[in-house]
Every structure is written in structure tokens, then in C-alpha cells.
Amino acid sequence: MAGEWEERDPIWDRVAGAMVGGAVAPVLAGREAGPDDGREYARGVGALVTGVLRGLADEGRDPGDGWSRALRATVLTGEVPAPGAGSGPSAVGWGAAATAPAPGLDAARGVFPCAQLVTAVRAAHGRGGVEAARYAGALAGARWGVSGVPLAAQRAFAAVAPPRRLVTEALVAVRGDAPEQWPQKRTQVHPTLDRENRRTFAVPHPYDPGVTLCNMEYVRDSADAEAVVSLCRMGADDRPRHLAPGDVVEVWLHDSPGANPNLHFVLDDAARAVAAMRAEGKRVLLHCAACQSRTPAVAARYASLTGGADVVRALRTVIETVAGHLDNPELSRAAAALDGVDLADPPALLFPDGLPALTRTPRS
């Protein structure tokens, strides 16, 4: 079955979300990450998550207890089954994940359906402590995906267990060892594409020179980077080795229409990650593969969020600055919606006289 899931299938987001959501649950519940949290999770709820994921592709395999069956169903369908009876931590966590209300999307007010994940974890923690919160986090993470797990919590947990390691463990559990596939792959270089895109590209953010907008080639070769927010898949060797795990944030964001179930939240959360790093005094590299599609959307949201910039003007300015494009108009539309702007037709409304000349070849 795993071979039938295309790489942009939301199931992979949910696979990663189950592992990461359970791990960072104590942070989401309001605790600081402790030095033993990683080991405790790996031996307890994390081991159960791994066991479920290893059998995910085997339709005939029974994962065992009721909570594990619920986790399997949630990863496969994106819906948490109705909870069973019981009063232990797993039952409390399952109940919270299944019954916590999910708000409707109101992007302009910063209300996102995936906020249900945090609500569920905190409810479980209040009723059953840290272990119940982990059970709830794994189930709610499986519902919303790792793209719905707040980046601030992932950063806070990174010193204990880097999110990239957790994502790798989750995907390997499902599909087996695959050194030539992301995230195990050492580099995301595409030889046939990189003949045209091998040159590095970087420009200062037009609204904040402390943020550098760049492509992955620039990040890979950056020896003086202080922080990175990555909007594309990176190989293990594509990130600056001198940075601490918490100073590299990897965002689950596809550059394909319809491929991002938590799109508004992800753009807002990524912009807030940049803002948090800037507040720490760091020069931030904000990048995607080519710095032409995902990066402009997050950069415009960052300008609006931190400086009150008009989001339409910011989108236009950043796209022109990076020689970007609107091949995926959902990104600009969602960035504008976060400011309450209905950008129904981004190309026509941003560039009524025609799109700017594409002076760099897009890289997928």
C-alpha cells in the first residue's frame, strides 16, 4: 500500500504528525522540554506510534489495542474514531483528541482548524497528565499532520529530539529504509535541473534586511548563517552544519495547488518563526528550492505581520524582488487572506499589466 501513496499525498503529513505531535505534547501543554522527555517518549507512546506505522501498509495486520487501532485509522483517514471505554492515559488522550472542538477557518483573525491539536493536548494534560497528553498529541497530530504542529513547539523540543529525526523515523517506519528518498537522502540536488540552477541566489528582504531571501544552493553553502527557515525539503547535507537544531526550522509545505491541508496556518506559522528568530537577534535565511513561489508568500506575510505592510503591495514587491512567479496562486491567495484580503485572481490583481519577466528558471 505504501507504494501507492504519491509523495505529496497528505498521508505522509499525517504519518509525520503522529510521531511529532506525540513528542512535543508536553511543550504544547505548557511544560518546558526536559532532558528525559525524548527517552520517555521513545520508550512509551513513541514506541507504540512506531509499531502502528510499521504495520500501516499491511491491511491485514491488527495493531493491537484500541488506541493503536484508532491511531492507524486516523493516519489512514484523517479522522479520529469515537473513543472506547477506559480511564487510563491512552483513553484520556483518545477522548480528548476525538472530542476537542475544531474551530472553523477564519484566517484574518488567526483562527485555524488545526488549533484543535493544541486544545486536545491541553485537555488531556489537565485530565491525565503528561502521558495522556502524549497519547492525545499523537492522535491529533495524525489527524492534522505535522504541518499542523506549531513550529514554536517543534523548536522548543529540538534540543531533546530534532523534529527532522522524528519525521525520518516515522517515514522509515512506514516505507522501510530508503537512503535515496527524502528525508534520508543526503541532498535534494536534482542534476538535470541544477545545470540551470546551480548558481546561488540571495537578496535582502525588501522590508527587513535582516532576513535574506534565497534558494537552497545559497543555504547549502552558507558558512555564516545564524538561522534558517526552510520551506522545501532539504537533504541532511543541505543544511548548515554549524547551526543548532533549534536554529533550523523545516516547514512542511508543498508548492502544488491542493496539496497543503493547513495552508493558511503554515504560512502564518512560518512567518512567525522568522519573526521569533529575528527577535532573538539572528539573521535569518528564508528559502525554498528556487526562492520564487513559497518564499515570496511567507516573506509577504512576515512583512505584514511584523511591520504592518499592505499585504498586496508586499506580495507584488517581493515577487518582483526575487524574480518570482504565480504558478501556484493558492500561496498568494492564502497570504492575502491572513490580512482579510480576498485575492481571488492573484495574477490579475497583483500584476494587472502582466506578470514580470521570469529571469530565473523555476526549480521544482
C-alpha positions, 0 to 999 in steps of 0.5 A, a space after each residue: 500500500 505504501 507504494 501507492 501513496 504519491 509523495 505529496 499525498 497528505 498521508 505522509 503529513 499525517 504519518 509525520 504528525 503522529 510521531 511529532 505531535 506525540 513528542 512535543 505534547 508536553 511543550 504544547 501543554 505548557 511544560 518546558 522540554 526536559 532532558 528525559 522527555 525524548 527517552 520517555 517518549 521513545 520508550 512509551 507512546 513513541 514506541 507504540 506510534 512506531 509499531 502502528 506505522 510499521 504495520 500501516 501498509 499491511 491491511 491485514 495486520 491488527 495493531 493491537 489495542 484500541 488506541 493503536 487501532 484508532 491511531 492507524 485509522 486516523 493516519 489512514 483517514 484523517 479522522 479520529 474514531 469515537 473513543 472506547 471505554 477506559 480511564 487510563 492515559 491512552 483513553 484520556 488522550 483518545 477522548 480528548 483528541 476525538 472530542 476537542 472542538 475544531 474551530 472553523 477557518 477564519 484566517 484574518 483573525 488567526 483562527 485555524 482548524 488545526 488549533 484543535 491539536 493544541 486544545 486536545 493536548 491541553 485537555 488531556 494534560 489537565 485530565 491525565 497528565 503528561 502521558 495522556 497528553 502524549 497519547 492525545 498529541 499523537 492522535 491529533 497530530 495524525 489527524 492534522 499532520 505535522 504541518 499542523 504542529 506549531 513550529 514554536 513547539 517543534 523548536 522548543 523540543 529540538 534540543 531533546 529530539 530534532 523534529 527532522 529525526 522524528 519525521 525520518 523515523 516515522 517515514 522509515 517506519 512506514 516505507 522501510 529504509 530508503 537512503 535515496 528518498 527524502 528525508 534520508 537522502 543526503 541532498 535534494 540536488 536534482 542534476 538535470 535541473 541544477 545545470 540551470 540552477 546551480 548558481 546561488 541566489 540571495 537578496 535582502 528582504 525588501 522590508 527587513 534586511 535582516 532576513 535574506 531571501 534565497 534558494 537552497 544552493 545559497 543555504 547549502 553553502 552558507 558558512 555564516 548563517 545564524 538561522 534558517 527557515 526552510 520551506 522545501 525539503 532539504 537533504 541532511 547535507 543541505 543544511 548548515 552544519 554549524 547551526 543548532 537544531 533549534 536554529 533550523 526550522 523545516 516547514 512542511 509545505 508543498 508548492 502544488 495547488 491542493 496539496 497543503 491541508 493547513 495552508 493558511 496556518 503554515 504560512 502564518 506559522 512560518 512567518 512567525 518563526 522568522 519573526 521569533 528568530 529575528 527577535 532573538 537577534 539572528 539573521 535569518 535565511 528564508 528559502 525554498 528550492 528556487 526562492 520564487 513561489 513559497 518564499 515570496 508568500 511567507 516573506 509577504 506575510 512576515 512583512 505584514 505581520 511584523 511591520 504592518 505592510 499592505 499585504 498586496 503591495 508586499 506580495 507584488 514587491 517581493 515577487 518582483 524582488 526575487 524574480 518570482 512567479 504565480 504558478 501556484 496562486 493558492 500561496 498568494 491567495 492564502 497570504 492575502 487572506 491572513 490580512 482579510 484580503 480576498 485575492 481571488 485572481 492573484 495574477 490579475 490583481 497583483 500584476 494587472 499589466 502582466 506578470 514580470 519577466 521570469 529571469 530565473 528558471 523555476 526549480 521544482 
